[in-house]
């Protein structure tokens, strides 16, 4: 093994310990002599590896005291020639999002490596494995994955740049980019009210841990107040959801006729379910949906996400994190969409 690879191997072993939480922010590393013995390498190799960690701002060597681990929460200078995209392949938006993402990446001379969201290991461990392969920039579409913020902090300190899409759970160790969900719901709600609908029912998922699901339901409750009606359907269980919606439309919710009742749907999947059921049960029912539906009935009101602006913001965020000597600070970026109606 050549010297440079050996230095990197020793550096990685120390990073392994830091990522695992064995050494925390402010902890002292073992002395050079101890590291020499534990890692079975020369003192020269230990010193060069520590120098690399110091250049990455992960440690500080203090004369007379030793080597201290220091976590920073700032951008990590890096080339933006490759981005890892961790995303759920089965999400209805995936093909549109990845298409936009790859097209824009090409204009920037950036290669995109797609990784499906991990199933057998935690998100952070998966990202750390990618980091050890030299990949420093990651975009995460979290959906229903869990996040360990302490491990995100370690990833940031070790040297990874991160942007989370459709989530706020990356804060304060990553930028977050999402639809302005409050604006989307309020726009649709107001449009239905102006069209004369007196009763607006909300259909969404019960997985309120997901940022967009939680924010959209909260926005509806704000505008509907005590008269609001929320139907939560089981996450990713469309057949169960179909039965709940059918029962509601046949029951008290479906009693009002004409232009009195409308349904506001959380997203495309809910919108498809509601429009399919309404076509057979209540064809006169008005439907509004966050996200554009693939084959909406005439009159359907939708709020379309602006994927072009979203992707541009994600790249801008990564560029700021990668900039040498930059003053990056984590932020939540909300992207406006556009209301459209099927005519």
C-alpha positions, -999 to +999 in steps of 0.1 A: +000+000+000+014+034-010+019+061+017-011+083+006-035+053+007-021+044+041-026+079+055-062+079+042-068+045+057-057+056+091-077+088+088-108+068+080-103+046+110-102+077+133-133+090+114-150+057+120-146+061+158-159+097+156-189+088+135-197+059+158-198+084+187-168+070+205-152+104+203-175+134+208-171+171+202-145+183+226-131+149+235-093+143+233-079+116+210-054+092+223-017+103+221+003+098+189+022+070+207-011+052+216-025+056+181+008+042+167+003+011+188-034+007+183-034+012+146-001-006+141+015+021+119+045+043+122+046+077+140+051+094+107+018+079+094-001+089+125+011+125+122+003+128+085-032+113+091-038+138+120-026+166+097-052+156+072-079+156+099-067+190+110-069+203+075-106+191+074-112+210+107-122+179+125-094+181+151-073+207+167-038+199+180-030+218+211+006+221+223+010+205+257-026+191+257-029+168+228-054+164+200-090+175+205-121+166+183-139+197+171-172+197+153-179+225+130-213+233+114-202+251+083-197+243+046-171+218+035-151+230+006-154+204-022-158+201-060-194+198-071-185+173-099-207+145-083-238+145-062-254+115-044-292+116-046-309+094-020-346+091-028-376+067-028-380+052-063-417+044-058-427+079-050-450+092-078-429+123-082-396+103-086-394+102-124-402+139-127-378+149-100-349+128-111-354+139-147-353+176-137-324+169-114-303+151-140-310+176-167-300+205-145-269+186-133-257+182-169-258+220-174-235+223-143-212+195-154-222+174-124-227+136-124-256+123-103-254+090-085-288+077-075-291+056-044-325+042-034-334+050+002-317+024+025-338-005+039-314-026+060-293+002+076-298+038+088-297+067+065-267+082+082-247+050+080-254+048+043-243+084+038-211+077+058-203+047+036-206+070+006-184+096+022-157+070+027-158+064-010-150+100-017-185+113-022-190+146-003-223+161-016-256+145-009-293+153-015-317+134+006-354+129-002-363+117+033-400+107+029-407+083+058-371+076+068-360+083+104-332+108+111-306+107+139-296+144+142-265+135+163-252+114+134-261+142+110-240+165+131-211+141+129-215+138+091-213+175+087-183+178+110-165+149+092-169+167+058-202+160+041-225+187+025-262+179+028-295+192+014-328+177+024-358+178+000-394+180+012-384+179+048-372+202+077-355+174+096-320+181+083-319+213+103-296+226+118-269+205+100-283+207+064-302+230+041-338+220+036-358+228+004-395+222+002-428+234-013-444+263+005-471+240+019-490+267+037-493+287+005-504+257-015-532+247+009-544+283+015-545+290-023-566+259-029-588+265+001-595+301-009-602+291-045-628+266-034-644+292-011-646+317-038-662+291-060-690+289-035-682+257-016-694+260+020-680+227+032-644+217+025-632+183+037-595+175+039-581+140+030-546+132+040-523+105+053-519+095+089-480+097+086-478+132+101-441+126+109-435+135+072-430+172+068-453+179+038-481+158+053-479+175+086-476+211+072-505+207+048-529+193+074-519+221+099-525+247+072-560+233+065-569+233+102-558+269+104-581+280+076-610+257+083-610+262+121-634+243+143-656+235+113-629+216+095-632+178+088-600+158+084-600+123+070-567+105+077-560+074+057-533+048+065-499+055+050-492+035+019-523+014+023-545+026-005-571-001-003-578+007+033-579+044+024-603+038-004-627+021+020-625+051+045-632+076+017-660+056+002-677+052+036-673+090+042-688+099+009-718+075+014-723+088+049-729+122+064-701+139+043-719+129+011-753+141+021-750+176+008-755+180-029-746+205-056-719+231-049-719+228-012-692+202-006-656+199-019-626+178-010-591+191-006-565+164-011-531+163+006-512+151-025-514+133-059-520+098-044-549+111-022-562+131-052-563+100-074-581+080-048-607+107-042-614+114-079-617+077-087-642+071-059-661+103-066-665+093-103-687+064-092-702+076-059-705+114-062-696+127-097-708+162-087-682+164-059-655+191-064-619+181-059-588+201-052-553+186-048-518+196-039-498+182-069-510+178-104-531+147-110-523+125-141-559+124-155-580+149-135-618+153-141-629+186-156-629+214-130-603+199-107-582+225-091-545+217-085-514+233-070-484+222-091-450+222-076-423+241-095-396+214-099-373+236-119-371+262-091-368+234-065-338+218-083-321+251-089-324+260-052-310+226-042-279+232-064-276+268-051-275+254-016-249+229-024-228+255-042-228+276-011-218+247+011-189+237-013-175+273-016-141+276+000-140+303+027-178+306+025-201+318+052-228+291+048-254+288+074-283+262+074-316+274+062-351+263+052-360+274+016-397+274+007-405+272-031-437+287-045-459+266-069-487+275-092-525+269-091-540+253-122-574+240-132-585+213-156-607+228-182 
